[in-house]
């Protein structure tokens, strides 16, 4: 028979009310009494069913998600995943609040973190810009005792609770391997298109990609990184100008978003000038480009899994429960035109 709170009270020699205060980490209990209750819990092997307790109390977890207001397919997919999570809110006992901030704007993101912390939600998840002011705001959230998860892109130098995203260095190395293999015997330059090197996911992909290309495909030289800020219009202009100015580009790695603009620029190139292209995120745009041959391979991360992971982790941290690392690992999927779902 499983031990109960009555057993704990009897073993510790305290009232049921005191046991309840200790289990729920509420004030009003002396250190000595708390120690006696904790010892009784350990000796009896008591495992509290936090989910059942919260369900009985009707607890709702208010969660704040801070995301960039980019108009690109990936961020629209992330918003869709948040909308789907909101539809399940009554079942999961969550209340999701979405806060929009300008893309790659560290000051605006830091201000949003401070404002979110002031409302004392059960947890905060945000797409990080890797900047000092954002790190300071994140430290403020953590100091306030609010669980904090980075989403899609991580933050350096801050011991937050979890990162819900792929291994971006592994993604960069994988992109290099695919690009080099597809390029075959071609010799020439490789264009690299990022959103912004201010975000850690793009920086990690770029650095790992460059290292792998240098080691395994030295015959393919990398051009300076172009930053399109994940904006389809800016990306289209950058890529069009690049191919107008150069005739030695044999491959292109698009490690960010804004691929609608990339595809429009590629469509205007003569067939003999089209490069090998490796891109990120399977969207309606990249799916069509895979099918038509404009893009050779797409590395994909499941935005829905990332949102669900962030929610699970924030709820667990709010309850003081451990996180199941294997469940929260976000995989990298590789899509070619041959294996499209």
C-alpha positions in Angstrom: 0.0 0.0 0.0 1.3 3.4 -0.9 2.1 5.7 2.0 -0.2 8.6 2.5 0.0 12.1 4.1 -1.6 10.6 7.2 1.4 8.2 7.4 3.8 11.1 7.1 2.0 13.1 9.8 2.2 10.1 12.1 5.8 9.4 11.5 6.9 13.0 11.9 4.6 13.7 14.8 2.9 16.7 13.3 -0.5 17.7 12.0 -1.9 17.1 8.6 -2.0 20.9 8.0 1.8 21.0 8.7 2.5 18.2 6.3 0.4 20.0 3.6 2.4 23.3 4.2 5.7 21.4 3.9 4.7 19.5 0.7 3.5 22.7 -0.9 6.5 24.7 0.3 4.4 27.3 2.0 5.7 29.4 4.9 4.9 29.1 8.6 6.9 26.0 9.3 10.1 26.0 11.3 13.2 24.5 9.8 13.3 21.7 12.3 9.7 20.7 11.6 10.3 20.9 7.9 13.3 18.6 8.3 11.2 16.1 10.3 8.5 16.0 7.6 11.1 15.7 4.8 12.8 12.8 6.6 9.4 11.0 7.1 8.7 11.5 3.3 12.1 10.0 2.5 11.8 7.0 5.0 8.3 6.1 3.8 9.2 6.5 0.1 6.3 8.9 -0.4 5.9 10.1 -4.0 3.5 13.0 -4.4 1.2 13.0 -7.4 1.6 16.7 -8.2 -0.6 16.5 -11.3 -3.5 14.9 -9.3 -3.1 17.4 -6.5 -3.1 20.4 -8.9 -6.1 18.9 -10.7 -8.0 18.6 -7.4 -7.2 22.3 -6.6 -8.1 23.4 -10.1 -4.7 25.0 -10.6 -4.1 26.8 -13.9 -0.5 27.6 -15.1 -0.3 31.1 -16.7 2.6 30.9 -19.3 4.0 33.8 -21.3 5.6 33.2 -24.7 7.7 36.0 -26.1 8.3 35.6 -29.9 9.5 37.8 -32.8 6.9 39.3 -35.0 8.6 38.2 -38.2 6.4 37.5 -41.2 8.2 34.3 -42.3 6.9 30.8 -42.7 8.7 29.3 -39.7 7.5 31.9 -37.2 4.0 31.5 -38.6 4.4 27.8 -37.9 5.5 28.6 -34.4 2.4 30.8 -33.8 0.2 28.0 -35.2 1.7 25.6 -32.7 1.0 28.1 -29.9 -2.6 28.5 -31.2 -3.0 24.7 -31.1 -1.6 24.6 -27.6 -4.1 27.3 -26.6 -6.9 25.2 -27.9 -5.8 22.4 -25.5 -5.5 24.9 -22.6 -8.5 23.7 -20.6 -7.2 20.1 -20.8 -3.6 21.0 -19.9 -4.7 23.6 -17.4 -2.6 26.4 -18.9 -3.3 29.9 -20.0 -1.0 31.1 -22.7 -0.2 34.7 -23.3 1.8 35.6 -26.5 3.9 38.7 -26.5 5.2 40.0 -29.8 8.5 41.8 -30.1 10.4 43.2 -33.2 12.7 40.5 -34.7 16.4 40.7 -33.5 15.6 43.7 -31.3 17.6 43.0 -28.0 16.3 46.1 -26.2 12.7 45.3 -27.0 13.1 41.7 -25.9 14.8 42.7 -22.7 11.9 45.1 -21.9 9.4 42.4 -22.7 11.1 40.0 -20.3 11.1 42.5 -17.4 7.4 43.3 -18.1 6.5 39.6 -18.2 8.3 38.9 -14.9 6.4 41.7 -13.2 3.2 39.7 -13.9 4.6 36.6 -12.1 3.5 33.9 -14.5 4.1 30.2 -13.8 6.8 30.3 -16.5 8.2 32.3 -19.5 9.5 31.0 -22.8 11.2 33.2 -25.4 13.1 33.2 -28.6 16.4 34.6 -27.5 18.6 37.3 -29.0 22.1 36.6 -27.6 22.9 40.0 -26.2 24.0 41.4 -22.8 20.7 43.3 -22.1 18.7 40.1 -22.8 21.0 38.1 -20.5 20.5 40.7 -17.7 16.7 40.5 -18.1 16.8 36.7 -18.1 18.8 36.8 -14.8 16.1 39.0 -13.4 13.4 36.5 -14.3 15.4 33.7 -12.7 16.1 35.7 -9.6 12.3 36.2 -9.3 11.9 32.4 -9.1 10.1 32.2 -12.4 10.9 29.1 -14.6 12.6 30.2 -17.9 12.9 28.4 -21.1 14.6 29.5 -24.3 12.8 28.5 -27.5 14.3 27.8 -30.9 17.4 29.9 -30.2 19.4 29.7 -27.0 21.0 32.3 -24.7 24.7 32.2 -23.7 26.0 32.6 -20.1 22.7 32.3 -18.3 21.7 29.2 -16.3 18.1 29.1 -17.3 15.9 26.0 -16.9 15.8 24.6 -20.5 16.4 25.1 -24.1 13.7 23.8 -26.4 15.4 23.5 -29.8 17.7 21.5 -32.0 21.4 21.1 -31.7 22.3 23.9 -34.1 26.0 23.0 -34.4 25.0 19.5 -35.5 22.6 21.1 -38.0 25.4 23.2 -39.5 27.7 20.1 -39.9 24.8 18.2 -41.5 24.2 21.0 -43.9 27.8 21.0 -44.9 27.9 17.3 -45.5 24.7 17.4 -47.6 25.9 20.5 -49.6 29.3 19.0 -50.3 27.8 15.7 -51.5 25.3 17.3 -53.7 27.9 19.6 -55.2 29.9 16.6 -56.4 32.7 17.7 -58.7 31.7 21.3 -58.9 34.3 24.0 -58.0 33.4 27.5 -57.0 32.0 29.6 -54.2 29.4 28.9 -51.6 27.0 31.6 -50.5 25.8 31.6 -46.9 22.5 33.3 -46.0 21.6 34.0 -42.3 18.9 35.9 -40.6 21.2 37.6 -38.1 24.4 36.7 -36.3 22.9 38.2 -33.2 21.0 35.0 -32.5 22.8 32.0 -31.3 21.1 29.4 -33.4 22.2 31.1 -36.6 25.7 31.7 -35.3 26.2 28.1 -34.2 24.9 26.8 -37.5 27.2 29.1 -39.5 30.3 28.4 -37.4 29.8 24.6 -37.6 29.0 24.7 -41.3 32.2 26.7 -42.0 34.4 24.4 -40.0 33.0 21.3 -41.7 33.3 22.8 -45.2 36.9 23.8 -44.6 37.8 20.3 -43.3 35.8 18.2 -45.8 35.3 20.3 -48.9 38.2 22.8 -49.1 37.6 23.2 -52.9 34.4 25.0 -52.1 35.2 28.5 -50.8 32.8 30.3 -48.5 31.7 33.9 -49.3 31.0 36.4 -46.5 27.7 35.7 -44.7 24.7 37.7 -45.8 22.2 38.7 -43.2 18.6 38.9 -44.4 16.9 39.3 -41.0 14.6 36.4 -41.9 12.7 38.9 -44.1 11.6 37.5 -47.5 11.8 40.8 -49.2 15.3 41.5 -47.9 16.4 38.0 -48.7 15.2 38.2 -52.3 17.1 41.5 -52.8 20.3 40.1 -51.3 20.3 36.9 -53.3 19.4 38.6 -56.6 22.2 41.2 -56.1 24.7 38.4 -55.2 24.0 36.4 -58.4 23.9 39.6 -60.5 27.4 40.5 -59.2 29.0 37.0 -59.4 29.1 34.1 -61.7 31.1 31.6 -59.6 28.5 30.6 -57.1 27.9 26.8 -57.2 26.0 26.3 -53.9 24.0 28.2 -51.2 23.2 27.4 -47.6 20.2 29.2 -46.2 20.5 28.7 -42.5 17.6 31.0 -41.4 14.2 31.9 -42.6 12.9 34.2 -45.4 12.9 31.4 -47.9 10.0 32.8 -49.9 12.3 35.5 -51.0 15.1 33.0 -51.7 12.9 30.9 -53.9 11.7 34.0 -55.9 15.3 34.9 -56.6 16.2 31.4 -57.6 13.3 31.1 -60.0 14.7 34.1 -62.0 18.1 32.4 -62.5 18.7 30.5 -65.7 18.7 26.8 -65.1 22.4 26.4 -65.8 23.2 29.0 -63.1 21.1 27.5 -60.3 23.2 26.4 -57.3 23.0 23.5 -55.0 20.7 24.7 -52.2 20.4 23.5 -48.6 17.8 25.3 -46.5 16.0 25.1 -43.1 12.4 24.4 -42.2 9.9 22.4 -44.2 7.2 24.9 -45.1 4.8 25.2 -48.0 7.5 27.3 -49.8 10.4 24.9 -49.2 8.2 21.9 -50.0 7.4 23.3 -53.4 11.0 24.2 -54.0 12.1 20.6 -53.1 9.5 19.2 -55.5 10.6 21.5 -58.4 14.3 21.0 -57.8 15.1 24.6 -56.7 16.2 23.3 -53.2 18.0 20.0 -52.8 17.5 19.3 -49.1 15.8 20.8 -46.1 16.7 20.5 -42.4 13.6 20.7 -40.3 12.8 21.2 -36.6 9.3 20.5 -35.3 7.9 23.8 -34.0 5.0 22.0 -32.4 7.4 19.7 -30.5 9.3 22.7 -29.3 6.2 24.5 -28.0 4.9 21.3 -26.3 8.4 20.7 -24.8 8.5 24.3 -23.4 5.1 23.9 -21.8 6.0 20.5 -20.2 9.2 21.9 -18.8 7.7 25.1 -17.5 4.9 23.1 -15.7 7.4 20.6 -14.3 9.7 23.4 -13.0 6.7 25.2 -11.5 5.9 22.1 -9.6 9.5 21.3 -8.6 9.5 18.1 -10.7 12.4 16.7 -12.7 12.5 17.0 -16.5 12.7 13.9 -18.7 15.6 14.8 -20.9 15.0 12.2 -23.6 11.4 13.3 -24.0 12.5 16.9 -24.6 15.2 16.3 -27.2 14.3 18.0 -30.5 15.5 16.0 -33.5 16.7 17.2 -36.8 14.8 15.9 -39.8 16.2 15.8 -43.3 13.9 16.1 -46.2 14.5 15.5 -49.9 11.9 15.5 -52.7 12.0 11.7 -52.4 10.8 11.5 -48.8 8.4 14.4 -48.4 5.5 13.5 -46.0 
